[in-house]
Amino acid sequence: MDNRKILVTSALPYANGPIHFGHIAGAYLPADIFVRYHRMRGADIIYVGGTDDHGIPITIGAEARGITPQEHVAENHALIKSIFDRMNISFDNFSQTSRQDPHYPMTCEFYKRLDELGHIEKRAEAQYYCEKCDLFLADRYISGVCPHCGKPGARGDECGACGRTLDAAELKEPVCKICGATPVMRDTFNWVLRLDHFQEWLTGWLESKPEWRAHVLREAESYVKDGDGLKPRPITRHLKWGIPLPVDDPDAQGKVIYVWFDAPIGYISSTIELFRNRGQEERWKEFWKPENPDFVRLVHFIGKDNIFFHAVMFPIMCHGQENGWKLVDTVPANAFLNLEGKQFSKSEGWYIDPLDFLDRHPADSARFYLCSVMPETRDTEFQWDDFGARHNELANVYGNIVHRVISFTGKNFGAIPKYEGEAADRADIELIEAAEASAAACATAIDSFQFRRALEAMMDIPRMAHKYIDTQAPWTALKENNTRAANIMHTCIRLVRGLAVTSFPFLPDTALKIWDMLGETEPLDKVPFHDAFATLPKTGFTLAQPQILFQRLTDKDMAAEKEKLQGFAQTKEKEAQKLEPLKPERGIKDFMKWDLRVGTILTAEAMPKSDKMVKLTVDIGVEQRTVMAGIGKSYKAADLPGRRVILVANLEPKTLMGVESRGMVLCATHGDKPLMLQPEGDPPNGARVS
């Protein structure tokens, strides 16, 4: 048995919305199965995670909702955690990177150490800037044509089509994903991590990992073998939300540590938080800064889109400290799980809400199906018809053997019978030996991250039990040899007990139900996995009528699910296309009656007792105007001064909330979120719009 400590992480989900089944199948369910199994082996193992809370998508999401980024991530953290809880993903600690203690100090420590050792430098560089949004754009908010595969829709940091990590400057035909405008390059200062300093080390380190999945190793090695190899990478961005750059430099004002740098450090801060909560303040170092790194096994469970950050970046960040940080041992990255032929997309309505799903189907049914189609080496699909078939397999093979054994034993013996006789029947011995071999195969597969194979090995146990009962025919033995019938059912109960143990990593809720049916009281997660069939059942325990573990699903049930998915997608499509009809035609003279002028907002004040109205002072060249604008749901007053607008300057004055408003700011509206129109270029205040 491997006696090393084990440290397991799963990729930090981004706290800008809920997770979906693709995420769960990719990074969380495999980790949970692995962790539950090793807990049952008695390993000193911890499983840590949390939400990734920083970056511009968070600020935009919060701004759109009219709340602070901290409030936004707190809500999404709770939502994501509720999905994990319902799916029985058993983190030892689930933290947030926005928790300033201990995450901020640890991130700054990493930065300062790399800086002290000469691996960080300040550079003047050009970065994409959206003049329309008045914002330096984070890489994921730039879209364009991939320079490698030529497919459109690549993000500034990654191409979804070919999976390559990108530099935003490489994109062809870039556009701002926020407003659709073409961004421009502007000079700014950023601090970069000299990845090129680690080219030789990383090459040798990756060569020492031949046991890694081929696609993981191939992609990681591509960064040191392709082109000029590793290149310096910015680790700062000009943003309002994030960890302030710990540098005493005027050019560092408004700079935060780039989210990709601070996110993996969240694994460390989550571990610190875990042991702090346990009253073991320093024990986190046993896992992250061990005296002998070979005594700890570190595993990162991620999706394939995170290979670069976990197989290249984070190892460099830890190695570059030169003070004993633990490096990852393996990165079992999964490919993507798609949905009925397309990628999961909440914005397009092609999506299964996990909480809605779990209101209709057991969590273990979801776990079983997601494990059976887990995208371990290639992309796979969630298909409703396939889900129905796999669920019914679980009901017919697994659920039915439990019901069949317990109901027959209870009806004919009342309680779990003893095994009579000095020597066991050969058929009984062979059944237990076969079950033990399947459990051993299951264990081997889990430990080598082959979870689909492990699930099949576990399911072989109820299959062989059905065959054993059919062959031994206890209903016939009851008429001819009651002792033999009792021995058959004792053996079957023993097998069901072992099935509960073996299936616990996959189906924890169901395994616990079986455990209770058999009168077992020892915590199931403490029962040694390798002794699943060695311990005899509790003879004499009175058996009640067993509950149905899984209700079968019909074709009609699956048709309803597919119809719901299609309906959700169509609703989203209609919402996106829902525009007001055109008004009646008018002549040019009607248009020329309106005096439209370019202006600049000088001051902005949110009106009390209103979540919409903002009092503006607008300079339109010839004079300054007070204007009331119903834009509070889209903009914060503090962010408005300096923004260019187009004002209807000859609108008759109107008193709103006790303030005389002289003009109207032009906006584009869709739903209840008005967006102010802005002039292109740099026309002077007062310029006519025609």
CORFENCOR-V103838 format. One record per backbone hydrogen bond with DSSP energy under -1.0 kcal/mol. NH is the residue of the N-H (numbers start at 1). CO is the residue of the C=O. If there is no record, write none. Layout:
BEGIN
NH/CO + NH/CO
END
This chain:
BEGIN
5/295 + 6/44 + 7/297 + 8/46 + 9/299 + 11/301 + 15/52 + 16/14 + 24/20 + 25/21 + 26/22 + 27/23 + 29/24 + 32/28 + 33/29 + 34/30 + 35/31 + 36/32 + 37/33 + 38/34 + 39/35 + 40/36 + 42/39 + 43/38 + 45/43 + 46/6 + 48/8 + 49/93 + 51/95 + 52/13 + 59/55 + 60/56 + 61/57 + 62/58 + 63/59 + 64/60 + 67/62 + 72/68 + 73/69 + 74/70 + 75/71 + 76/72 + 77/73 + 78/74 + 79/75 + 80/76 + 81/77 + 82/78 + 83/79 + 84/80 + 85/81 + 86/82 + 87/83 + 88/85 + 89/84 + 91/89 + 92/47 + 93/47 + 95/49 + 97/51 + 99/96 + 103/99 + 106/102 + 107/103 + 108/104 + 109/105 + 110/106 + 111/107 + 112/108 + 113/109 + 114/110 + 115/111 + 116/112 + 117/113 + 118/115 + 119/114 + 121/192 + 123/190 + 125/188 + 127/186 + 129/184 + 130/135 + 134/130 + 135/130 + 137/128 + 141/138 + 142/139 + 143/175 + 144/154 + 145/172 + 146/151 + 150/146 + 154/144 + 155/158 + 156/139 + 156/142 + 159/164 + 163/159 + 166/157 + 170/167 + 171/168 + 172/145 + 175/143 + 176/181 + 177/141 + 180/176 + 184/129 + 186/127 + 188/125 + 190/123 + 192/121 + 193/233 + 194/119 + 195/193 + 197/194 + 198/195 + 199/196 + 202/198 + 203/199 + 204/200 + 205/201 + 206/202 + 207/203 + 209/206 + 212/209 + 217/213 + 218/214 + 219/215 + 220/216 + 221/217 + 222/218 + 225/221 + 226/222 + 229/226 + 233/193 + 235/191 + 237/256 + 239/237 + 245/255 + 247/245 + 249/247 + 252/249 + 253/250 + 255/252 + 256/237 + 257/243 + 258/235 + 261/258 + 262/258 + 263/259 + 266/263 + 267/264 + 269/265 + 270/266 + 271/267 + 272/268 + 273/269 + 274/270 + 275/271 + 276/272 + 277/273 + 278/274 + 279/276 + 280/275 + 283/280 + 285/282 + 286/283 + 287/284 + 288/284 + 289/285 + 295/292 + 296/293 + 297/5 + 299/7 + 300/330 + 301/9 + 304/334 + 306/303 + 307/304 + 310/306 + 311/307 + 312/308 + 313/308 + 314/309 + 316/312 + 317/313 + 318/314 + 319/315 + 320/316 + 321/318 + 322/319 + 326/288 + 329/298 + 330/298 + 333/331 + 334/302 + 335/375 + 338/380 + 339/342 + 340/382 + 342/339 + 345/350 + 349/346 + 350/345 + 351/349 + 357/353 + 358/354 + 360/357 + 361/357 + 366/362 + 367/363 + 368/364 + 369/365 + 370/366 + 371/367 + 372/368 + 373/369 + 374/371 + 376/374 + 380/336 + 382/338 + 387/383 + 388/384 + 389/385 + 390/386 + 391/387 + 392/388 + 393/389 + 394/390 + 395/391 + 396/392 + 397/393 + 399/394 + 400/395 + 402/398 + 403/399 + 404/400 + 405/401 + 406/402 + 407/403 + 408/404 + 409/405 + 410/406 + 411/407 + 412/408 + 413/409 + 414/410 + 415/413 + 416/541 + 429/425 + 430/426 + 431/427 + 432/428 + 433/429 + 434/430 + 435/431 + 436/432 + 437/433 + 438/434 + 439/435 + 440/436 + 441/437 + 442/438 + 443/439 + 444/440 + 445/441 + 446/442 + 447/443 + 449/446 + 450/445 + 454/450 + 455/451 + 456/452 + 457/453 + 458/454 + 459/455 + 460/456 + 461/458 + 463/459 + 464/460 + 465/461 + 466/462 + 467/463 + 468/464 + 469/465 + 470/466 + 471/467 + 472/468 + 473/469 + 476/473 + 477/473 + 478/474 + 480/476 + 481/477 + 485/481 + 486/482 + 487/483 + 488/484 + 489/485 + 490/486 + 491/487 + 492/488 + 493/489 + 494/490 + 495/491 + 496/492 + 497/493 + 498/494 + 499/495 + 500/496 + 501/497 + 502/498 + 503/499 + 506/503 + 507/503 + 511/507 + 512/508 + 513/509 + 514/510 + 515/511 + 516/512 + 517/513 + 518/514 + 519/516 + 520/515 + 526/523 + 527/524 + 529/40 + 531/528 + 532/529 + 535/531 + 539/537 + 540/416 + 541/538 + 543/414 + 558/554 + 559/555 + 560/556 + 561/557 + 562/558 + 563/559 + 564/560 + 565/561 + 566/562 + 567/563 + 568/564 + 569/565 + 570/566 + 571/567 + 572/568 + 573/569 + 574/570 + 575/571 + 576/572 + 577/573 + 578/574 + 591/587 + 592/588 + 594/591 + 597/647 + 598/687 + 599/645 + 600/619 + 601/643 + 602/617 + 603/617 + 605/615 + 607/613 + 610/607 + 614/629 + 615/605 + 616/627 + 617/603 + 618/625 + 619/600 + 620/623 + 622/620 + 625/618 + 627/616 + 629/614 + 631/629 + 632/612 + 634/631 + 635/631 + 639/636 + 640/637 + 642/601 + 643/640 + 645/599 + 647/597 + 648/664 + 649/595 + 654/661 + 656/659 + 659/656 + 661/654 + 662/626 + 666/646 + 668/675 + 675/668 + 677/666 + 686/598 + 687/684 + 689/596
END
